[in-house]
């Protein structure tokens, strides 16, 4: 049986008998996939709601879909939060964002630390990457993408049951493991966290952890941490 293609429709929760898809989605359904009226697609809103839809007639800019039964999926437990330094190379940060979305992290907090070389990004582009990765991996819940935050603020405000920091200093560390409770992990920039940043995290109850024997790039460390904590 052929799997139905998934499309993002953020207003699904308040839609009833039908949904009107925008021009971009219509183009993908009609022009790219060459789907016809009466064929079925799946719609999701990124906050747990999924519904089957039957394509109806549309205009050049919109497409009407007859909605079937909606299914509300609960958010995944535990909640995994990845707090990771913004990277100077935007492509590498985008690659990481795509992969951790597919893995199923709950929140992504871009960090600004003393050694972070870039403090901003194109939020609209990153959110579109999250949408695409969620559709590809059929994640009914999309991760929350926060605006960049200073590492000290994230450390102070962390509410997760388990709090971890991955740094490169050669000290005693346990291997990061799959989590049974809500957890947050801090991943630093290419030059690592500074000693004061590490000391502050430890003083606030963060536990140092290892991601393996190899020294990883920041974006690779983010993906490795997501895999170890989630899968």
ZADO-1210 file (C-alpha; in nm, 4 decimals, padded with zeros to 6 digits):
<atoms>
<atom x="00.0000" y="00.0000" z="00.0000" code="UNK" pos="1"/>
<atom x="00.1395" y="00.3397" z="-00.1023" code="UNK" pos="2"/>
<atom x="00.1855" y="00.5826" z="00.1859" code="UNK" pos="3"/>
<atom x="-00.0035" y="00.9090" z="00.1542" code="UNK" pos="4"/>
<atom x="00.2066" y="01.2270" z="00.1288" code="UNK" pos="5"/>
<atom x="00.2024" y="01.4613" z="00.4291" code="UNK" pos="6"/>
<atom x="00.1469" y="01.8371" z="00.4121" code="UNK" pos="7"/>
<atom x="00.1595" y="02.1131" z="00.6720" code="UNK" pos="8"/>
<atom x="-00.1665" y="02.2898" z="00.7536" code="UNK" pos="9"/>
<atom x="-00.1256" y="02.4966" z="01.0738" code="UNK" pos="10"/>
<atom x="-00.5003" y="02.5697" z="01.1101" code="UNK" pos="11"/>
<atom x="-00.6042" y="02.2044" z="01.1169" code="UNK" pos="12"/>
<atom x="-00.7287" y="02.2153" z="01.4777" code="UNK" pos="13"/>
<atom x="-00.9948" y="02.4752" z="01.3932" code="UNK" pos="14"/>
<atom x="-01.0872" y="02.3412" z="01.0475" code="UNK" pos="15"/>
<atom x="-01.4016" y="02.1298" z="01.0256" code="UNK" pos="16"/>
<atom x="-01.5382" y="01.9774" z="00.7064" code="UNK" pos="17"/>
<atom x="-01.2799" y="02.1199" z="00.4675" code="UNK" pos="18"/>
<atom x="-00.9417" y="02.2918" z="00.4497" code="UNK" pos="19"/>
<atom x="-00.8138" y="02.5423" z="00.1952" code="UNK" pos="20"/>
<atom x="-00.4453" y="02.4910" z="00.1192" code="UNK" pos="21"/>
<atom x="-00.2242" y="02.7833" z="00.0198" code="UNK" pos="22"/>
<atom x="-00.0592" y="02.8428" z="-00.3171" code="UNK" pos="23"/>
<atom x="00.2743" y="02.6838" z="-00.2229" code="UNK" pos="24"/>
<atom x="00.1105" y="02.3633" z="-00.0989" code="UNK" pos="25"/>
<atom x="-00.1245" y="02.3576" z="-00.3979" code="UNK" pos="26"/>
<atom x="00.1761" y="02.3805" z="-00.6311" code="UNK" pos="27"/>
<atom x="00.3418" y="02.0833" z="-00.4630" code="UNK" pos="28"/>
<atom x="00.0234" y="01.8726" z="-00.4670" code="UNK" pos="29"/>
<atom x="-00.0937" y="01.9520" z="-00.8199" code="UNK" pos="30"/>
<atom x="00.2184" y="02.0484" z="-01.0165" code="UNK" pos="31"/>
<atom x="00.4969" y="01.8499" z="-00.8486" code="UNK" pos="32"/>
<atom x="00.3106" y="01.5342" z="-00.7447" code="UNK" pos="33"/>
<atom x="00.0470" y="01.5668" z="-01.0208" code="UNK" pos="34"/>
<atom x="-00.2289" y="01.4567" z="-00.7871" code="UNK" pos="35"/>
<atom x="-00.5903" y="01.4716" z="-00.9040" code="UNK" pos="36"/>
<atom x="-00.9288" y="01.5418" z="-00.7416" code="UNK" pos="37"/>
<atom x="-01.0535" y="01.2492" z="-00.5267" code="UNK" pos="38"/>
<atom x="-00.6989" y="01.1427" z="-00.4369" code="UNK" pos="39"/>
<atom x="-00.6027" y="01.1390" z="-00.0690" code="UNK" pos="40"/>
<atom x="-00.3357" y="01.3260" z="00.1260" code="UNK" pos="41"/>
<atom x="-00.2490" y="01.3660" z="00.4948" code="UNK" pos="42"/>
<atom x="-00.2510" y="01.7001" z="00.6766" code="UNK" pos="43"/>
<atom x="-00.0744" y="01.7836" z="01.0045" code="UNK" pos="44"/>
<atom x="-00.0428" y="02.1008" z="01.2100" code="UNK" pos="45"/>
<atom x="00.2768" y="02.0313" z="01.4048" code="UNK" pos="46"/>
<atom x="00.1024" y="02.0256" z="01.7439" code="UNK" pos="47"/>
<atom x="-00.0276" y="01.6704" z="01.7356" code="UNK" pos="48"/>
<atom x="-00.3275" y="01.6899" z="01.5016" code="UNK" pos="49"/>
<atom x="-00.3352" y="01.4749" z="01.1869" code="UNK" pos="50"/>
<atom x="-00.6184" y="01.4192" z="00.9376" code="UNK" pos="51"/>
<atom x="-00.6728" y="01.2485" z="00.6053" code="UNK" pos="52"/>
<atom x="-00.7980" y="01.4715" z="00.3263" code="UNK" pos="53"/>
<atom x="-00.9572" y="01.4158" z="-00.0147" code="UNK" pos="54"/>
<atom x="-00.8529" y="01.6605" z="-00.2861" code="UNK" pos="55"/>
<atom x="-01.1355" y="01.8710" z="-00.4303" code="UNK" pos="56"/>
<atom x="-01.1376" y="02.1208" z="-00.7147" code="UNK" pos="57"/>
<atom x="-00.9226" y="02.4295" z="-00.6660" code="UNK" pos="58"/>
<atom x="-00.8201" y="02.7582" z="-00.8215" code="UNK" pos="59"/>
<atom x="-00.4783" y="02.8602" z="-00.9510" code="UNK" pos="60"/>
<atom x="-00.3769" y="02.9783" z="-00.6037" code="UNK" pos="61"/>
<atom x="-00.5616" y="02.7522" z="-00.3600" code="UNK" pos="62"/>
<atom x="-00.6776" y="02.3953" z="-00.3240" code="UNK" pos="63"/>
<atom x="-00.9751" y="02.2666" z="-00.1267" code="UNK" pos="64"/>
<atom x="-00.9477" y="01.9418" z="00.0679" code="UNK" pos="65"/>
<atom x="-01.2381" y="01.7509" z="00.2241" code="UNK" pos="66"/>
<atom x="-01.1310" y="01.6490" z="00.5740" code="UNK" pos="67"/>
<atom x="-01.1751" y="01.3078" z="00.7281" code="UNK" pos="68"/>
<atom x="-01.1494" y="01.2191" z="01.0954" code="UNK" pos="69"/>
<atom x="-00.8853" y="01.4058" z="01.2939" code="UNK" pos="70"/>
<atom x="-00.6501" y="01.2195" z="01.5226" code="UNK" pos="71"/>
<atom x="-00.4819" y="01.4038" z="01.8105" code="UNK" pos="72"/>
<atom x="-00.1506" y="01.2439" z="01.9050" code="UNK" pos="73"/>
<atom x="00.0018" y="01.3149" z="02.2483" code="UNK" pos="74"/>
<atom x="00.3404" y="01.4820" z="02.2642" code="UNK" pos="75"/>
<atom x="00.6351" y="01.2507" z="02.3119" code="UNK" pos="76"/>
<atom x="00.7590" y="01.1757" z="02.6618" code="UNK" pos="77"/>
<atom x="01.0147" y="01.2532" z="02.7884" code="UNK" pos="78"/>
<atom x="01.0745" y="01.6020" z="02.6522" code="UNK" pos="79"/>
<atom x="01.4288" y="01.6415" z="02.5208" code="UNK" pos="80"/>
<atom x="01.5661" y="01.9953" z="02.4931" code="UNK" pos="81"/>
<atom x="01.8796" y="02.0582" z="02.2882" code="UNK" pos="82"/>
<atom x="02.0549" y="02.3845" z="02.3773" code="UNK" pos="83"/>
<atom x="02.3306" y="02.4229" z="02.1200" code="UNK" pos="84"/>
<atom x="02.5590" y="02.7055" z="02.0142" code="UNK" pos="85"/>
<atom x="02.4764" y="02.9026" z="01.7023" code="UNK" pos="86"/>
<atom x="02.7367" y="02.8214" z="01.4356" code="UNK" pos="87"/>
<atom x="02.9304" y="03.0566" z="01.2110" code="UNK" pos="88"/>
<atom x="02.8562" y="02.8236" z="00.9194" code="UNK" pos="89"/>
<atom x="02.4794" y="02.8485" z="00.8704" code="UNK" pos="90"/>
<atom x="02.4643" y="02.5383" z="00.6487" code="UNK" pos="91"/>
<atom x="02.6051" y="02.3181" z="00.9228" code="UNK" pos="92"/>
<atom x="02.3540" y="02.4517" z="01.1764" code="UNK" pos="93"/>
<atom x="02.0693" y="02.3906" z="00.9312" code="UNK" pos="94"/>
<atom x="02.1882" y="02.0329" z="00.8707" code="UNK" pos="95"/>
<atom x="02.1891" y="01.9697" z="01.2458" code="UNK" pos="96"/>
<atom x="01.8426" y="02.1223" z="01.2843" code="UNK" pos="97"/>
<atom x="01.7012" y="01.8935" z="01.0171" code="UNK" pos="98"/>
<atom x="01.8474" y="01.5790" z="01.1739" code="UNK" pos="99"/>
<atom x="01.7452" y="01.6475" z="01.5353" code="UNK" pos="100"/>
<atom x="01.3930" y="01.7282" z="01.4130" code="UNK" pos="101"/>
<atom x="01.3761" y="01.3895" z="01.2408" code="UNK" pos="102"/>
<atom x="01.5037" y="01.2227" z="01.5589" code="UNK" pos="103"/>
<atom x="01.2255" y="01.3870" z="01.7591" code="UNK" pos="104"/>
<atom x="01.3670" y="01.6409" z="02.0050" code="UNK" pos="105"/>
<atom x="01.1056" y="01.8628" z="02.1696" code="UNK" pos="106"/>
<atom x="01.2827" y="02.1981" z="02.1892" code="UNK" pos="107"/>
<atom x="01.5880" y="02.3588" z="02.0301" code="UNK" pos="108"/>
<atom x="01.7534" y="02.6550" z="02.2011" code="UNK" pos="109"/>
<atom x="02.0282" y="02.8293" z="01.9996" code="UNK" pos="110"/>
<atom x="02.2959" y="02.9309" z="02.2496" code="UNK" pos="111"/>
<atom x="02.5141" y="03.2394" z="02.2610" code="UNK" pos="112"/>
<atom x="02.8263" y="03.1716" z="02.4666" code="UNK" pos="113"/>
<atom x="03.1496" y="03.3665" z="02.5064" code="UNK" pos="114"/>
<atom x="03.3057" y="03.1815" z="02.2116" code="UNK" pos="115"/>
<atom x="03.0032" y="03.1808" z="01.9811" code="UNK" pos="116"/>
<atom x="03.1067" y="03.3503" z="01.6548" code="UNK" pos="117"/>
<atom x="02.7576" y="03.4177" z="01.5176" code="UNK" pos="118"/>
<atom x="02.4622" y="03.5445" z="01.7187" code="UNK" pos="119"/>
<atom x="02.1766" y="03.5479" z="01.4676" code="UNK" pos="120"/>
<atom x="02.0107" y="03.3365" z="01.2004" code="UNK" pos="121"/>
<atom x="01.7261" y="03.3473" z="00.9498" code="UNK" pos="122"/>
<atom x="01.4383" y="03.2352" z="01.1675" code="UNK" pos="123"/>
<atom x="01.1964" y="03.1934" z="00.8758" code="UNK" pos="124"/>
<atom x="01.4359" y="02.9623" z="00.6924" code="UNK" pos="125"/>
<atom x="01.5030" y="02.7497" z="01.0011" code="UNK" pos="126"/>
<atom x="01.1318" y="02.7113" z="01.0723" code="UNK" pos="127"/>
<atom x="01.0747" y="02.5939" z="00.7149" code="UNK" pos="128"/>
<atom x="01.3517" y="02.3356" z="00.7595" code="UNK" pos="129"/>
<atom x="01.1741" y="02.2110" z="01.0720" code="UNK" pos="130"/>
<atom x="00.8440" y="02.1855" z="00.8831" code="UNK" pos="131"/>
<atom x="01.0042" y="01.9914" z="00.5968" code="UNK" pos="132"/>
<atom x="01.1922" y="01.7559" z="00.8303" code="UNK" pos="133"/>
<atom x="00.8778" y="01.6933" z="01.0370" code="UNK" pos="134"/>
<atom x="00.6760" y="01.6080" z="00.7263" code="UNK" pos="135"/>
<atom x="00.9486" y="01.3793" z="00.5934" code="UNK" pos="136"/>
<atom x="00.9776" y="01.1908" z="00.9233" code="UNK" pos="137"/>
<atom x="00.6020" y="01.2066" z="00.9969" code="UNK" pos="138"/>
<atom x="00.6539" y="01.3770" z="01.3315" code="UNK" pos="139"/>
<atom x="00.3087" y="01.4941" z="01.4404" code="UNK" pos="140"/>
<atom x="00.4724" y="01.7313" z="01.6919" code="UNK" pos="141"/>
<atom x="00.7292" y="01.9777" z="01.5618" code="UNK" pos="142"/>
<atom x="01.0072" y="02.0927" z="01.7943" code="UNK" pos="143"/>
<atom x="00.9841" y="02.4420" z="01.9391" code="UNK" pos="144"/>
<atom x="01.2596" y="02.6644" z="01.7992" code="UNK" pos="145"/>
<atom x="01.3553" y="02.9408" z="02.0408" code="UNK" pos="146"/>
<atom x="01.5309" y="03.2636" z="01.9550" code="UNK" pos="147"/>
<atom x="01.9026" y="03.2719" z="02.0472" code="UNK" pos="148"/>
<atom x="01.9617" y="03.2965" z="02.4220" code="UNK" pos="149"/>
<atom x="02.2676" y="03.3616" z="02.6356" code="UNK" pos="150"/>
<atom x="02.4054" y="03.0452" z="02.7894" code="UNK" pos="151"/>
<atom x="02.3893" y="03.1839" z="03.1452" code="UNK" pos="152"/>
<atom x="02.0174" y="03.2566" z="03.1047" code="UNK" pos="153"/>
<atom x="01.9466" y="02.9058" z="02.9752" code="UNK" pos="154"/>
<atom x="02.1416" y="02.7509" z="03.2627" code="UNK" pos="155"/>
<atom x="01.9538" y="02.9555" z="03.5223" code="UNK" pos="156"/>
<atom x="01.6095" y="02.8940" z="03.3742" code="UNK" pos="157"/>
<atom x="01.6418" y="02.5206" z="03.2972" code="UNK" pos="158"/>
<atom x="01.3497" y="02.3315" z="03.4533" code="UNK" pos="159"/>
<atom x="01.4181" y="01.9801" z="03.3208" code="UNK" pos="160"/>
<atom x="01.4545" y="01.6940" z="03.5690" code="UNK" pos="161"/>
<atom x="01.7895" y="01.5919" z="03.4193" code="UNK" pos="162"/>
<atom x="02.0404" y="01.8591" z="03.3165" code="UNK" pos="163"/>
<atom x="02.3589" y="01.7800" z="03.1243" code="UNK" pos="164"/>
<atom x="02.6529" y="01.9653" z="02.9737" code="UNK" pos="165"/>
<atom x="02.8874" y="01.8215" z="02.7109" code="UNK" pos="166"/>
<atom x="03.2319" y="01.9826" z="02.7177" code="UNK" pos="167"/>
<atom x="03.5804" y="01.8834" z="02.6035" code="UNK" pos="168"/>
<atom x="03.7745" y="01.9181" z="02.9292" code="UNK" pos="169"/>
<atom x="03.9294" y="01.5887" z="03.0365" code="UNK" pos="170"/>
<atom x="03.7397" y="01.5134" z="03.3580" code="UNK" pos="171"/>
<atom x="03.5344" y="01.2235" z="03.4902" code="UNK" pos="172"/>
<atom x="03.2161" y="01.1916" z="03.2820" code="UNK" pos="173"/>
<atom x="02.9509" y="00.9275" z="03.2370" code="UNK" pos="174"/>
<atom x="02.8318" y="00.8359" z="02.8889" code="UNK" pos="175"/>
<atom x="02.5088" y="01.0112" z="02.7926" code="UNK" pos="176"/>
<atom x="02.2174" y="00.7655" z="02.7909" code="UNK" pos="177"/>
<atom x="01.8567" y="00.7403" z="02.6798" code="UNK" pos="178"/>
<atom x="01.6374" y="00.9488" z="02.9078" code="UNK" pos="179"/>
<atom x="01.3268" y="00.8386" z="03.0952" code="UNK" pos="180"/>
<atom x="01.2527" y="01.1905" z="03.2252" code="UNK" pos="181"/>
<atom x="01.2561" y="01.5396" z="03.0756" code="UNK" pos="182"/>
<atom x="01.6139" y="01.6438" z="03.0044" code="UNK" pos="183"/>
<atom x="01.8208" y="01.9282" z="02.8626" code="UNK" pos="184"/>
<atom x="02.1748" y="01.9145" z="02.7271" code="UNK" pos="185"/>
<atom x="02.4120" y="02.2026" z="02.6557" code="UNK" pos="186"/>
<atom x="02.6385" y="02.1795" z="02.3493" code="UNK" pos="187"/>
<atom x="02.9037" y="02.4498" z="02.3101" code="UNK" pos="188"/>
<atom x="03.0673" y="02.6194" z="02.0098" code="UNK" pos="189"/>
<atom x="03.3703" y="02.4902" z="01.8191" code="UNK" pos="190"/>
<atom x="03.6033" y="02.6376" z="02.0817" code="UNK" pos="191"/>
<atom x="03.4026" y="02.4741" z="02.3632" code="UNK" pos="192"/>
<atom x="03.2470" y="02.6452" z="02.6625" code="UNK" pos="193"/>
<atom x="03.4750" y="02.8625" z="02.8740" code="UNK" pos="194"/>
<atom x="03.5809" y="02.7450" z="03.2201" code="UNK" pos="195"/>
<atom x="03.3521" y="03.0008" z="03.3934" code="UNK" pos="196"/>
<atom x="03.0563" y="02.8827" z="03.1815" code="UNK" pos="197"/>
<atom x="03.1232" y="02.5196" z="03.2709" code="UNK" pos="198"/>
<atom x="03.1686" y="02.6007" z="03.6398" code="UNK" pos="199"/>
<atom x="02.8439" y="02.7996" z="03.6415" code="UNK" pos="200"/>
<atom x="02.6534" y="02.5097" z="03.4829" code="UNK" pos="201"/>
<atom x="02.7942" y="02.2625" z="03.7354" code="UNK" pos="202"/>
<atom x="02.7018" y="02.4957" z="04.0216" code="UNK" pos="203"/>
<atom x="02.3439" y="02.5031" z="03.8873" code="UNK" pos="204"/>
<atom x="02.3134" y="02.1244" z="03.8943" code="UNK" pos="205"/>
<atom x="02.4236" y="02.0294" z="03.5428" code="UNK" pos="206"/>
<atom x="02.6072" y="01.6982" z="03.5084" code="UNK" pos="207"/>
<atom x="02.9038" y="01.6667" z="03.2683" code="UNK" pos="208"/>
<atom x="02.8578" y="01.3862" z="03.0142" code="UNK" pos="209"/>
<atom x="03.0517" y="01.2190" z="02.7348" code="UNK" pos="210"/>
<atom x="02.9227" y="01.1682" z="02.3805" code="UNK" pos="211"/>
<atom x="03.1892" y="00.9088" z="02.2986" code="UNK" pos="212"/>
<atom x="03.5623" y="00.8842" z="02.2474" code="UNK" pos="213"/>
<atom x="03.5850" y="01.1091" z="01.9399" code="UNK" pos="214"/>
<atom x="03.5976" y="01.4872" z="01.9569" code="UNK" pos="215"/>
<atom x="03.2955" y="01.6024" z="01.7569" code="UNK" pos="216"/>
<atom x="03.2055" y="01.9182" z="01.5711" code="UNK" pos="217"/>
<atom x="02.9246" y="02.1133" z="01.7343" code="UNK" pos="218"/>
<atom x="02.6604" y="02.0075" z="01.4810" code="UNK" pos="219"/>
<atom x="02.7687" y="01.6420" z="01.5005" code="UNK" pos="220"/>
<atom x="02.7609" y="01.6579" z="01.8800" code="UNK" pos="221"/>
<atom x="02.4051" y="01.7898" z="01.8653" code="UNK" pos="222"/>
<atom x="02.2890" y="01.4986" z="01.6513" code="UNK" pos="223"/>
<atom x="02.4815" y="01.2456" z="01.8620" code="UNK" pos="224"/>
<atom x="02.3277" y="01.3824" z="02.1822" code="UNK" pos="225"/>
<atom x="01.9773" y="01.3653" z="02.0346" code="UNK" pos="226"/>
<atom x="02.0290" y="01.0032" z="01.9291" code="UNK" pos="227"/>
<atom x="02.1714" y="00.8989" z="02.2661" code="UNK" pos="228"/>
<atom x="01.8945" y="01.0692" z="02.4651" code="UNK" pos="229"/>
<atom x="01.5992" y="00.9856" z="02.2420" code="UNK" pos="230"/>
<atom x="01.6466" y="00.6605" z="02.0497" code="UNK" pos="231"/>
</atoms>
